[in-house]
Amino acid sequence: MSKKQYEIDPEKMIIRDYLAVDRTAQANERTFLAYIRTALAFGAGGIGLIKLFEESIAIIVTGWLLISLGLIVIIFGIIRFIKFRRAISTLSQNNLIKNEKIDTND
């Protein structure tokens, strides 16, 4: 994520740009939900392997690896969600500042 990509002058933003910020926030939330779904799938798969094949050490180890991978995915998803939410909120705050300027000029 490049800082230049998010440096936008609020004075130059038009309605299309405001809507793009909203769509970006919604896309960030959908991506976070996809990370959660993937982590749950890994965890459920790991638990399923452990419960179904209790006698095989290799499959038990694979199950624990899947559970660990699920935890890594959820942690990565949380970090990424927070990182992008901060960048998006900066744009949203710029929108609020411009809207306040417009309201006071009327």
N, C-alpha and C positions, 0 to 999 in steps of 0.2 A: 504494500500500500504506500504509494508515493504521496508525500505532503503536497507537492505541486498539484496533484490531481484534485485536491480538496480546497485549494485556495481560490475562492470565488468572491468577487466583489459584489456585495449585496445590492449595490446601486445598479448593477448591470443585469440583475436577474429579472426574468420575465415569468409569466404564469406557468409556462412549460417547465421552467427550472424548478419552481416550487413543487409542481406535481412530480417531477423526477426525484426530488428529495423524499417525498412521501412513498413513492414506489420503491426506492432504495431501502427505506426503513422496513417496508413490508417484506422485501426480498431477504433482508438480513434475518428477520424473524422466521421466515420459511426455511432458510438454510440452517438455522439453529435447531428447528424442529426435525430436520433431516438428520442432523448429527445425533439428536436424542434417539430417533428411530433406529439408526444404525447401531448405536451403542446398545440399545435394548435387544436388538437382533443378535449381536455378538454374545451378550450376556445370556440370553435365553438359549442360544445354541450351545454355549459352554456348559450351562447347567444341565441341559438335556443330555449331552454326551456323558457327563459325570454320572447322572442318575441311571441312564440306560445301560451303560457299559462299565459297571463297577469293578469287573474283574481284570480289565485291560489297563495296565499302567500307561501305555502310550496314548490311549484315548483319554484317560483322566488328565494327563499332562496337556494334551491338546485342548481339553475343556477348560482348564485353568488358564491356558494361554488366550483362549477366546474371551474369557471373562476379563482378563487383564487388558486385552486389546479394547474391549468395550469401555473400560474405565479410562483408558488413554484417549479414546475418541471423544468421550463426553467432556473430559478436561480440556482437550484441544478445542472443542466446539464452544465451550463456555468462554475460554480466553478470546477466541476469534470473534464471538458475538459481542463481547464487551468492547473489544478494540474497535470494531466497526461502528458500534452504537455511539461511542464517543465521537468518532469522526462525523457521523451523520448528525448528531445532536449539535455539533458546531455549526453545520449548515442550517439546521432548524432554528438555532438562536439568531443566526444572521437574518433569516426570514422574519423572525419576530421583530428584530430591530428595524428592518425596512418597513414592515407593516405599521409600526408605531410612528415612523417618520411620515408615512403617507396619511395616517389618521390625524396627525397634528397639523398637517398642511392644509387640510380641508376647511 
